[in-house]
Amino acid sequence: MSRMRKIVDPLDTQGVASDGARIEHSAARNFVVGLDIGTTKICAIVAEVHSDATMTVVGIGRAPSEGLNRGVVVNIEKTVNSIREAIDKAQQQSGVAIEEVIVGIAGDHIQSFQTTGIISISNPNREISRHDVNRLLEETRNIALPADRRILHIIPQDYIIDGQDGIKEPVGMSGIRMEARVHVVTGLVTAAQNIYRCVERVGLRVRDLVLEPIASSYSVLDDEEKEIGVALIDIGGGTTDIAIFEEGIIRHTAVFGIAGRQVTDDIRKGLGILAKEAERVKREYGNTFAAGLTYDDIFMIPGVGGRKPMEFTKSMLCQIIQPRMEELLEFAYAEIRRSGYIERLSAGVVLTGGGSLLRGTEDLASEIFGLPVKIGIPVGCGQDGLAPEIENPQFATGIGLIRYGVRHEQYLTLHDLEATTTTNGASANTAPIQSSIPNTEEESFDDEPMIEEAAINGQYERITVFDRMKSFFQEL
C-alpha cells in the first residue's frame, strides 16, 4: 500500500489550537494506491483500508495515455504528464497527498516458464524452516537469462520433499532433500527502468511492481474459481493478458500485443474517420458477434473538413470489428492450449478489461473457447465511497493492484492530519520517512502470507524493491 498524507485545507480551522499550532489527531488511517499505466489510459485509484481488511475507494484519477505502445513506454515526457494528471485528479478527489504507488507492468516483452530448484536440509532435526524455503526459492533464481531480462515474479507451484510431491506448505515438515517447481515471470530491464523513471519524475516512489494479469486476478476471480480451474483474459488497450489458475495457484501467464487499440485502428481505416471518432463509434455502436445483432440500426458520423455526414449500419461496423476480435480470442485460445490446461478449466473463462465491454464479446468467446464465459467485474470494494464507479471491467487492474497491496499488507499507518505544525508553517515532524518494502518476487496464491524476507547471516532482513532494481542495473 502507498504512503500518503492527508491534505490540509489552509482555511480549515478544525484541529487548530488557539496559539495557531496544528493539533495531531489520534485516528490512524491506512491507504493504498494502485497505478495502472496502460496503453490507452492511465488510472490511479486511492483506497482507505479499514481494520477488518475491508476497503473503501476514496479517489479515482484517469488520464489519456499517449506515451505507451503495447504496454511499453515509448515517450517518457508524455507518460510523465499523463501520470501526473491522473495522480492530481486522484489526490483532489480523495483529499490525500500520494507519495507511493503500486504499479502494474505488462507488455509483449513479458515471458514466463517453469523451472525447478533443489536444496538439502541442514538442520540437525531435519525440520524445514521458513529460512529453508527462502533458500530454495532463491536457488530457483539461479537460471541463465539474457543480459537484458530480469525476473519479476517467482511463483511456487508445489514442493517435493524426499520424493513426496504435491506439498503446498513445507514449513514444519521433516525431510532431507527439498525441491520446488516454480513459475518464473521475466521482463525487459529497460521496460521496468522506464516505468520507474516515469513514476519518480512525477515525485512518487514505486512501492511494488506487479504483473498486470496477476493484479487483475485479485479483483475479478474468487477462490472457488481459482481452485477448480479458470483462465482470466484481460483485454486492454495495447495488450491482452492471460493468467491461468488451478488448485488456487497461478499456473501460466502470457501477454500478447493484440487488443482494443487494434480494433479502433481497424474502424478508423475501414470507415475513413478520425481515431477519436473511431473510438466513440466502437463504444456506442460496436458489436463483435453478428449473430447477436437484433436490429441493423443506422448511425451517422460527422464529415471531416466540412464534408457531409457519413451513414453506416451496425452490421457494416460488425464486419470490421468481428474479424479482429476473433483473431484476438483465437490467439488467447492457442495460448491456453499451449499451457496444457485447456481441459482443466472447470470454471471456464473470465473476460475483463475495457475490451471486454464490446457488445457480443461474451457470446463470441463462448463460441471460440467452447467453455463457460463471463465478464469479470471488480469486487471487494464494499458499497461505500466510489464503489459504484469502479464496478467496471476497465478498472480490474487498478482495483487488483489495491487488493494485492491489502493482501500483502503493503501500507503504512497515517494520521488524518499532518503532524503538529508551528505558527510559521514549518512542520514539527521532521523525522525522515522510513520505507519498508517487501520482496514480491516469490509470490504465493494460497492463504499463506507472501514470502518477503531473506535470511542473511542467520537473521532476516527486509529487501526493498529499490535494492533489487539497483542490483539489476549494477549487473548490467
Number of C-alpha atoms within 10 A of each C-alpha: 31 27 24 23 21 17 16 13 10 6 6 8 10 9 14 14 10 7 8 14 17 22 15 15 13 10 10 12 17 25 28 30 33 30 29 29 30 29 26 20 21 23 27 29 28 33 27 22 23 14 8 6 12 14 25 19 26 20 22 26 22 21 20 18 22 21 22 20 20 24 25 24 24 15 14 17 14 17 26 20 19 23 27 23 20 24 30 19 19 24 23 14 14 22 17 21 17 24 18 24 29 24 27 24 23 28 27 20 17 21 18 18 13 15 16 20 19 18 17 17 20 13 13 6 10 15 16 22 16 16 17 20 22 17 17 21 25 15 15 22 20 9 11 6 11 8 11 13 18 19 19 23 23 24 23 24 23 18 24 18 21 13 11 11 14 12 13 16 13 19 13 11 12 17 20 15 16 23 22 25 20 24 23 23 21 18 22 20 18 15 21 19 14 17 21 18 16 22 22 15 15 17 11 19 20 20 27 24 21 21 23 26 26 24 26 32 31 23 25 22 20 12 15 13 20 24 18 16 24 28 32 27 27 30 26 27 26 26 25 29 29 25 23 26 26 21 17 21 21 25 22 24 25 24 26 23 21 24 26 26 21 18 23 25 16 18 25 20 13 15 16 13 18 15 16 11 15 23 18 12 20 22 15 12 17 26 26 27 24 18 11 12 15 7 9 12 11 12 14 11 15 13 14 12 6 7 8 10 11 14 11 14 14 18 21 15 21 20 17 21 24 20 15 19 24 18 13 21 23 15 15 24 18 12 19 22 12 11 14 11 18 20 11 14 21 17 20 21 25 25 24 29 26 19 23 23 19 19 19 20 23 20 16 22 27 17 14 13 18 11 16 17 22 19 20 25 19 26 19 16 23 13 11 11 16 17 18 12 10 19 17 18 25 24 23 28 33 30 34 28 33 33 29 24 24 22 15 16 17 21 23 17 15 18 16 17 20 18 17 18 17 14 11 8 11 10 14 13 11 8 6 6 7 7 12 14 19 19 21 22 23 21 20 19 19 16 9 10 12 18 18 19 19 19 14 10 7 8 9 12 12 14 16 19 19 16 11 13 16 11 11 17 13 8 8 8
